[in-house]
Each structure stands twice: as structure tokens, then as C-alpha cells.
Amino acid sequence: MDNRMYIKQLIDKNVGPLSEVRIDFPFFENGNPKPVVLVGENGTGKSTVLSNIVDAFFEMAGEAYTNARVPSGQNGYQYYKILSAAEIHHGTSFMFSYISFLNSKNSKYIFKHGNIAVDEFKRAIDDDTVAVSWKYDESKKQVTADIETISQIWDNNVFCYFGPDRYEKPSWMGDRYYQTEEYLHPSLNESWKGVLKNPIIVQDVTSTNLQWLLDVIADSRADIAVDGSSLRLDHTSAPNLLLLRQSRNNLEMILSKILGEEVYFQLNYRNSGGSRFRIVKNCDNTTVCPTLDSLSTGQIALFNLFATIIRYADNNNINQSFHPNEITGIVVIDEIELHLHSILQKEVLPELIKLFPKIQFIITSHAPLFLLGMKDCFGEDGFCMYEMPSAEKITTEKFSEFRRAYEYIKGTEMFQDDVNKAIEALPLGEKAIIVTEGSTDWKHLKAAYESLKNSDSLCGLFEDLDIEFFEYEPLGSEEPAEHKLNMGNKVLVELCESVAKLPQPVKYIFICDRDVESTNKRMSVDGQRFKKWGNNVYSFVLPIPPHRVDTPDICIEHYYTDDEIRIEWYDPKTGITRRLFIGKEFDKRGIAKEIDRFCEKGSKCGSSSIAIIDGSSGERVTSISDDNDINYALPKSKFAKMILEKQPPFDNINFENFVGVFEVIRDILNDDRGGENV
């Protein structure tokens, strides 16, 4: 696989808190690595796994580069990871770590301490071919890679570790209160054979990155010559200049994402005083920050992380900095959420990771928001999460910290206020009350009910189906409504549980979509069409309609056919035609060349995705060829309103796929044990 190197498998046995961990690192079909996130409580071994990976970096690089490892004694060196009996898992007599790399020579890293024979080790890793030899009770470290292979790999890839001590010195702190190693200006460092250019451990690199940024900016600027009354480029070609400018564009784009607005780097005049470098807004040329280290701690930490990846690639080969999506290597990050507020964790950080699809990111995190952001950005199958100490592969909402955080959120005044408002708004009457997860769901069900109840073929189903819909709009909606409140799946579940605590005079039926697994489990019972909570309270998950049997994770809009979902609506006020889009219309990059559209929410796109992409939740769909920045996605609320009101072109919708919903409602209404608890 050319000069790239990724981790293929890691096995740790009896190392610190880890009894046994086996991780087979995942890859996409195109060979790119999937990001890997290790989660778990403190002390469960996340950092232990990372320490073994970083130790492998040092041991491998140390075979080819004289400055990779720290010297100790005469012709010796100090281990990055010390082999100590104190690190052996309690109650056992040995420990080992085994890492198999995917490269041209399928290199291995092994460390072993304590009493284990070679044959027992080979059986434990299920590999009889690995070339190792040691005495039963000796300590051993070994890498199976020749110097030439290591040099080729290290000179063409990025390998680095961002530890929890990667803190950046604030601009207001005196230098003597923060000791750090100084690096020479990159342009002053000569490249020597056998000398590692990029330190494996990354710490306090603001000044180093700033010096490199000045080089990048200098390379992106043209020499201008005066030719009579006109100006011309001198000493460079326009194509080369545009290429060199791309590195600067990449870094400005990263910082713009972090700051939430378009910015660029500007050089002050040499006699202007203050910093030579500043960050400036694109829109009005006002200064955002007078220098790089004037950013907040979280902003500068995040920028330095991804700028360092590009700088390391640039140090290897300047051409690599032009295209972040082509940079290869392994980047290890411990506690990635350090210093980052909620927006940076959930929205920005996953997007920045996605800019480097050929980097194998191995990350630890305690942050549920970051994990939710990864799910939104990459999709459930676009990254892998392992919960320590067992390294069990889990989904986002199975993460124990996520569940615990959810319980905390449930107890907050804001969450309870939403639930209380919903309880107060629930109607009282003689009919059964239908309560839906979203403010558009009841509109679709009501439209289907009004249409289907007049069908001669369904008169038996709807004859005694006496129901009322809980009609509401979301907070902030401009639509007139008696009730405006925030619902969503979490409030719906809590509302259902709260209503079920007291006897109800009529039946309350709570209906949720199928697209959140944790909600599905709480609102349904395996093998049953609905769940009986007692006190006349019921719930069920939307049944799968006949045309969606192969794609069960549906929401209410999936009851319509794909053609109905894609019905176009012409807005006479703006002259723009809008519609809902489906994820499978786009490739994984969010591009649909056939219809000249680009979806900014690439995580919802791909040939197998049925995700509904609308214009009401930041899921913009724009033109590829036209730079008009128009959002062509129709809001779900508009789609539902026009269907309910039978506005053209939504006045001839077929609601037959909704029959299954009303069959479940009929069964609930016919249930004569509504007051019994289950």
C-alpha cells in the first residue's frame, strides 16, 4: 500500500487496568481509515492504549532516526513507556502489547514484561508467523521493520500525539511562568539524513506554527513589477502562485470554521508596531485578533492541532500541504475535547476531522456532545467507538457518559419546563388524544385521517375511530397556534411517563419515529404492536410501511413515496423552486451532479441513505454551478402544512401507506385493559 502506514490491529493483555483488549481498526471500502474513538470512565485504560501506540511510534522511529528517542547512558536510550511490574494487571504474572501495522512490510510492534513463553504469546495473538524470541521471564521490546521501510514511511506520513498536557500558554502569561522547549524557525532547520523532522509529541506549538505561518504567507504573496503604467507578476508563475496560495487557504478555512466567520491572515507593515501577524474578517477587514496567541485557549488549541498536521505534512513535502484530503498518517489525541465549548465540540471538531480522510485518527473522549457531532458528521457507520476497559464496540447513545449526561439534562429546569408546558397543554375531552414527536407529525397523520376515513374500502377501520390530535407548533414558530412548545423525542418520552403516573379519563396515545434506537426501546415492547403504560396511556413506534421494509429507520415523511417526497413547490414570492431531498440523491461528499445540487450535510448523504434533507434545520442544499448561495431545500414544516391544507401541488397525495398507523390506533382503542399497568 505504497508508503502509507496505518494500525491494523491492537491487542493488549494484562496492561494496567486492561485485562484483555482487541481492536481491529476499521477502514472504508476505498481503503481510508475510519476515525476511532475510545470512551469510558477515568481509569478504564483509554490512555493506556494510546501510550502503547505512541511507544510504538518512538520505537519504530528510533530505529531510523537518531533524535527520535531520548538518550540515556552510553549508547543507550530511555524508553517512552517504561516496562514495570507495577503496570501488570492485578492477579496476573505478565503483560504484553501487540500492534500490527498495515504497510508494505506489515510491520509489528511488541512489548512484553513478566512470565510468558513465546508459544503462549503467539497463541494469544493468533499469529504463528510473527518473528519473536525471548526468555520466559525477561522484558522485551521489538519492532519488525527495516530502516529503509521506516524512513520511507516517516518521510511521507504524519505521525504525532497530542497528549492532555498539550496546553497552550495564554498570551497574558509571563514567559518565565511557562517553561517549554523552543524550536528553531522552520526555514532555519536543515534537513539531515537520519534526523526526525517532526517531533512525535506535540506541545505548546503556537510560536512554531506562527513562524511557519509567516513562511506560508510569504510564499503565497507575489512579486509585483511596474511595467510602464501597469503592474505584472515577476519572478513567479500564476499557476505556482495559486498552488502555494492553497496552503494558506486551507489554514484560513480551518480558523474560519473555528471562529464561525470568514477570516484571513494579514501581515502588518514592519514599522506599524505590535504583532507582525493578525487575523482579519473577510467582510469588513476589521481585526479579529491582533496575533495568533490572542485567541481563546480552546480556539488556539483546536487551530494548533489541525495546523500542526498540515505543518508536519508540509515539512515532509510542501505539495502535501496543498491538499489536506491527501495527507496520510496516524494522529493520536488524548481527551480531544479539552478547552472546547459545546459548539466547538459538537459542530466544528468533527468537521475538521473530516477534512483529513486519509489520516487515521485515534482519539479518547468523555464528551457526549463530541460523539453526537461525530454521528451527525460521519454517520453511525462512518466512525467506530469502543468503550473501555473491554473495548466493546458501541453506538453513540449506548455510551455510559451519554446516558448519564442525559439523566442530568432531564433534571434541569429547562428540560422539566418543556415537559411541564406539554402536560399543561394536553387537551381534555371525550376522544382519545394522539400525541406525536414533532410538530409536523400530527399534520401528516391528520391529513391522512381526513383523507382515508372517506374511503369506502376502509369504512370498517375508521367507522369508530374517534380520535383527536394534539396540535401544537414549535417555540419561535410564526404559525398561529394555541400551543407552542419544544417537543422532540426526549420530551415525548418524559411526557408519556409523566402522564402515565396518574389515572386518565381518556386514552392518550404517544407516537414516535423509528430513527432513534433508544427512544424505540422505551416506547415499545418487543413483539408487541404497542406498549401499555397503565392509566389509559399507550405508545408505539411508527410501523414500517410496505415500501420501506428494507430501510426501517424511518420518520413520518417516509410514509410517502420517494416521488411524493420530491414534489417541487414554486415559491411565487421569491421565484425559487424548492423541495425535500433524500440522502441517496447525493454521493458521500454531498454532490449530486445530475441535478446540479450540493448538500452541506454530507453525513446524511450516500447511495443507501434515506435521510430527509430539508431547509429548516441548517441542512442547506445549494447549486454546484451557480454561486448564488440559494437554499433549494424546502422546510419540513412547509411541506406538512401544504399537505394538510391540500395546497397545490400537494393536493393529490396517496395516503394508503398510513393505514398501518391507524390499525394500531384501532387496536389500542379496542383494548379494554387500558387502566392496567404493564
ZADREN-537229 format. One record per residue (C-alpha): residue in three letters; x, y, z. Coordinates in steps of 0.05 Angstrom, whole numbers, plus 5000, padded with zeros to 4 digits. Example, Ala and Ser with C-alpha at 12.3 -4.5 7.8 and 13.67 -1.06 7.14 Angstrom:
! residues 2
ALA524649105156
SER527349795143
***
This chain:
! residues 678
MET500050005000
ASP505350494975
ASN508750885032
ARG502650955077
MET502150625145
TYR496050515189
ILE494650085250
LYS491049445232
GLN490249105299
LEU491949235372
ILE492048715427
ASP493548895499
LYS493748355552
ASN494248495627
VAL496749205616
GLY494949665674
PRO487249665681
LEU486449255617
SER485248515625
GLU484748405550
VAL483348875493
ARG482848705420
ILE481449255370
ASP481149115295
PHE481749815266
PRO476349965214
PHE477050215143
PHE472450455088
GLU471850065023
ASN476550564989
GLY482050395040
ASN481451035080
PRO481550935156
LYS475351075198
PRO476451515259
VAL476751115324
VAL474351395390
LEU475851065456
VAL470951235512
GLY469851035584
GLU470451275654
ASN477051525684
GLY481750945699
THR478950465648
GLY485150445604
LYS483950945547
SER490551305557
THR494050635568
VAL492150415498
LEU494651085470
SER501151025508
ASN502550355474
ILE501250655406
VAL505751255419
ASP511150795447
ALA510750415381
PHE511951075344
PHE518151215385
GLU520950505379
MET519750485304
ALA522451185290
GLY528251055336
GLU530750515290
ALA531851015234
TYR532651695266
THR538051885316
ASN533852425351
ALA527252035358
ARG528851735426
VAL531752065488
PRO538951845500
SER540751515566
GLY547551255587
GLN552851045539
ASN549850865471
GLY543150735504
TYR536351075506
GLN530551165553
TYR524050815538
TYR518051265526
LYS513850735561
ILE517550415619
LEU516549665630
SER514949575703
ALA511949015744
ALA507449535776
GLU503949605709
ILE501948875705
HIS494448765715
HIS492848555786
GLY493047805797
THR496947635734
SER504347495722
PHE505647825654
MET503348365606
PHE504248495532
SER502148965477
TYR501948765404
ILE500649245347
SER500149025275
PHE501249565223
LEU498449585153
ASN504349785108
SER508749505053
LYS512149035103
ASN506448925152
SER510749165210
LYS509548955282
TYR510749275350
ILE511348835411
PHE512948955484
LYS512848415537
HIS514248405611
GLY513547835661
ASN512847085653
ILE510146875586
ALA513246405535
VAL513746555461
ASP508846005442
GLU503646245492
PHE504446955464
LYS503446715392
ARG497146345412
ALA494546955448
ILE495347395386
ASP493246825339
ASP499446915295
ASP504546365288
THR508646745237
VAL510847335279
ALA518447315289
VAL519747395363
SER524647085412
TRP525547185487
LYS526846845553
TYR520746655594
ASP521747195647
GLU525447745610
SER522848435588
LYS522748555514
LYS521149095463
GLN521448985389
VAL519349275322
THR519548865258
ALA521249385206
ASP527649535170
ILE530850235169
GLU529350355096
THR521950205104
ILE521550635166
SER524951215132
GLN520251185072
ILE514151155116
TRP516251705164
ASP518452165108
ASN511652115074
ASN506652095131
VAL504552485192
PHE505452145260
CYS504052535322
TYR501052515392
PHE497053075424
GLY497052905498
PRO492853205554
ASP498853655571
ARG498753995503
TYR496454645535
GLU498055305501
LYS501055875541
PRO496056445546
SER498357105515
TRP497857455582
MET502456975620
GLY509757155632
ASP514656715595
ARG518356515658
TYR511956215687
TYR511355735629
GLN517455335610
THR517455005542
GLU522554765492
GLU524055275437
TYR524455045365
LEU528255395311
HIS524655755255
PRO522855205205
SER526655545149
LEU533055535190
ASN532754785203
GLU536954395154
SER534453705134
TRP539553175156
LYS539152445137
GLY537252035197
VAL534252625235
LEU526852635250
LYS523853295227
ASN517253255263
PRO517153125339
ILE512352565356
ILE509652915418
VAL506353585404
GLN506454115459
ASP505654875461
VAL506854985387
THR503655665378
SER510256025366
THR512755475320
ASN506255475280
LEU506356235276
GLN513456235248
TRP511355715197
LEU505156115180
LEU509556715164
ASP513256265115
VAL506656035084
ILE504156745077
ALA510756975047
ASP510456414995
SER503256604977
ARG504957324960
ALA507057544891
ASP512857984870
ILE509958564832
ALA513858934778
VAL512059604747
ASP511559564672
GLY510260274648
SER503360454675
SER501359734690
LEU503359204740
ARG505458494727
LEU507557874765
ASP515057794769
HIS519657204785
THR513856714791
SER508356394750
ALA500956474765
PRO499655724770
ASN505255634820
LEU502856234860
LEU495655954862
LEU498255284885
LEU502455604940
ARG496456024960
GLN492455394971
SER496355225035
ARG494555905063
ASN487255805042
ASN486955145079
LEU489455455144
GLU484856055137
MET479055575125
ILE480655185188
LEU480855805231
SER474556075198
LYS470855445219
ILE473355515290
LEU471456255295
GLY464856175259
GLU466256725208
GLU470556815147
VAL477557085165
TYR484257155131
PHE491457255154
GLN494557935145
LEU501658185153
ASN502458865187
TYR507659345160
ARG514359245193
ASN514159945226
SER506959915249
GLY508559665319
GLY505459075355
SER504958405322
ARG507258285250
PHE501357805241
ARG493957895253
ILE487257565238
VAL482357975199
LYS474957905179
ASN473657795105
CYS467258205105
ASP469958875130
ASN477458795142
THR476758925216
THR481658575263
VAL479057955300
CYS485557825337
PRO492058215337
THR496057575338
LEU495156815339
ASP496056725413
SER490657245428
LEU485456725410
SER481856375467
THR485255765497
GLY480255295463
GLN480755645395
ILE488255655393
ALA488754925418
LEU484054705363
PHE487555105309
ASN494354865331
LEU492054145328
PHE489954155255
ALA495154675233
THR500554215261
ILE498053635219
ILE498754065157
ARG505554345180
TYR508253645191
ALA505953435122
ASP508954075094
ASN515653915128
ASN515553235093
ASN513553515025
ILE510954205010
ASN506053914960
GLN502353545016
SER500154195048
PHE496254394986
HIS491153824994
PRO489253625066
ASN484853065038
GLU491252735013
ILE495352775077
THR496552075106
GLY498851825173
ILE496551685244
VAL494552235293
VAL493352045366
ILE489452535410
ASP488052435484
GLU481952795513
ILE480353155448
GLU475053605480
LEU480053975525
HIS478354715530
LEU472854665478
HIS465854945489
SER459654595464
ILE459454865392
LEU466754715380
GLN465754015408
LYS459453825370
GLU459654215305
VAL466754455289
LEU471353895313
PRO468153325273
GLU468153765211
LEU475553895219
ILE477053155228
LYS473253015164
LEU477853475125
PHE483352945132
PRO480152295106
LYS486851935098
ILE489152065169
GLN487851515219
PHE485151895279
ILE485451515345
ILE482051935399
THR479751895471
SER473852295496
HIS469052385554
ALA464552875515
PRO457652645493
LEU456853275450
PHE463153105410
LEU460552395398
LEU453752655376
GLY457453125329
MET461452545301
LYS455052155289
ASP451852755253
CYS458152895212
PHE460452185195
GLY454051775204
GLU453451185252
ASP457850755207
GLY462951295189
PHE466951225253
CYS467850705308
MET467250775383
TYR469950285434
GLU468150315508
MET473750135555
PRO476149725591
SER473049165548
ALA473749545481
GLU466649345464
LYS464249685400
ILE458250115417
THR453650645387
THR453551365409
GLU447551325454
LYS450050685488
PHE455951065515
SER455251075591
GLU457351805595
PHE451951985545
ARG446551635585
ARG449051965649
ALA449152645616
TYR442152535591
GLU439752395661
TYR443053035685
ILE439653425629
LYS432953125646
GLY433553415715
THR435054115691
GLU429854665699
MET429654795624
PHE428054065606
GLN422853995661
ASP419754655639
ASP418754375568
VAL415453755597
ASN411054145645
LYS408754605589
ALA406954005547
ILE403053695605
GLU399154335616
ALA397654395541
LEU394853685533
PRO387353725516
LEU381953425559
GLY375753155525
GLU371852535508
LYS376152295450
ALA382751925451
ILE388652405445
ILE394252285394
VAL400952595415
THR406552605365
GLU414052705370
GLY414353305324
SER410053895305
THR409753655233
ASP407852935250
TRP400853085274
LYS399553475209
HIS401452875166
LEU397152405208
LYS391252875209
ALA391652965134
ALA391852215125
TYR386052125174
GLU381652635138
SER383152305071
LEU382651565089
LYS376351605132
ASN372351775070
SER374751155032
ASP369350635021
SER374350065025
LEU376750305095
CYS370050465126
GLY370749875174
LEU377350145201
PHE375150865210
GLU367850765230
ASP369050805305
LEU375951125303
ASP374251725347
ILE380752095359
GLU383552795369
PHE390553045352
PHE394653465400
GLU396054055354
TYR402054495370
GLU407554895338
PRO414854955360
LEU417155545402
GLY419156125357
SER414555905300
GLU410956455262
GLU404955995252
PRO398856185294
ALA397455655346
GLU394355585415
HIS400155165439
LYS407555295424
LEU412754855457
ASN419054455446
MET417553715439
GLY422453235405
ASN423552505422
LYS426452615492
VAL420853065516
LEU415752585485
VAL418452005526
GLU418652405590
LEU411552675576
CYS408951975565
GLU412051725630
SER409352325669
VAL402252265642
ALA402151515658
LYS403351655732
LEU396051875743
PRO389351575721
GLN386951895656
PRO379651955635
VAL381151825562
LYS386551445525
TYR392951815509
ILE396851515451
PHE404151735442
ILE407351605373
CYS414751675357
ASP419051605295
ARG423550995286
ASP430151355275
VAL432851375348
GLU434250685376
SER434050895450
THR427151215440
ASN424650605403
LYS426450155462
ARG422950585513
MET416550695473
SER415449975450
VAL415549255474
ASP418948715432
GLY413948305394
GLN408048765412
ARG404549275367
PHE404249775424
LYS406349885495
LYS401249955553
TRP403850415607
GLY397550375651
ASN392550915670
ASN389950945598
VAL396751135569
TYR399650775507
SER405450875460
PHE408050575396
VAL413450675344
LEU411450825273
PRO410250155239
ILE414350025177
PRO410250145113
PRO410649625057
HIS415250055013
ARG420450155069
VAL421649445093
ASP428949475072
THR430050145107
PRO426750115175
ASP429850735208
ILE424251185185
CYS420951835204
ILE413852065186
GLU415852345118
HIS417951645096
TYR410651435093
TYR410451795027
THR413751514965
ASP420351804942
ASP416852144884
GLU411952474932
ILE417552694978
ARG421053024919
ILE414953414895
GLU417354114876
TRP414054744901
TYR414755404865
ASP415056004913
PRO411756584876
LYS414757094926
THR421956914911
GLY421356574843
ILE425255974871
THR423155244865
ARG424354834928
ARG423254124951
LEU425453605002
PHE431553194984
ILE433452475001
GLY440452295022
LYS441351774967
GLU440752314914
PHE447852544934
ASP454452184939
LYS458152155005
ARG461252834991
GLY454353144985
ILE454853234910
ALA449253084860
LYS451853264792
GLU445653024755
ILE441253554789
ASP446754074800
ARG445954064875
PHE450654044935
CYS448453835005
GLU452354165061
LYS450453595109
GLY454753055077
SER453752585136
LYS446552485113
CYS448552315041
GLY450551685005
SER447551154959
SER444050785016
SER441651385056
ILE434251535061
ALA435252135107
ILE430552715093
ILE434453355078
ASP430153975089
GLY431254725094
SER429254835167
SER435054545206
GLY441354805174
GLU441554255122
ARG442554715063
VAL442354474991
THR445554954942
SER447554964868
ILE454254684846
SER454855124784
ASP451655764809
ASP454756174866
ASN448156484887
ASP448056144956
ILE440655994950
ASN437955434994
TYR433554994949
ALA431354535006
LEU424054605028
PRO422754635104
LYS419154035132
SER414154495165
LYS412254795098
PHE411654105067
ALA407053865123
LYS402754495122
MET401454465048
ILE399653725051
LEU394753855108
GLU391654445072
LYS391654085005
GLN395454644971
PRO397754504900
PRO401954134881
PHE400653724945
ASP393153644933
ASN393252944905
ILE397352544956
ASN396151794965
PHE395651635039
GLU394950875034
ASN401650755067
PHE398951085131
VAL393650535141
GLY398250135186
VAL398650715236
PHE391050745243
GLU390549995250
VAL395050035312
ILE390750615339
ARG384450205328
ASP387549625367
ILE389150095424
LEU382150375425
ASN379349675427
ASP383949475485
ASP379549415547
ARG385249385597
GLY387650105589
GLY387850215664
GLU392449625678
ASN399849735689
VAL404749325648
***
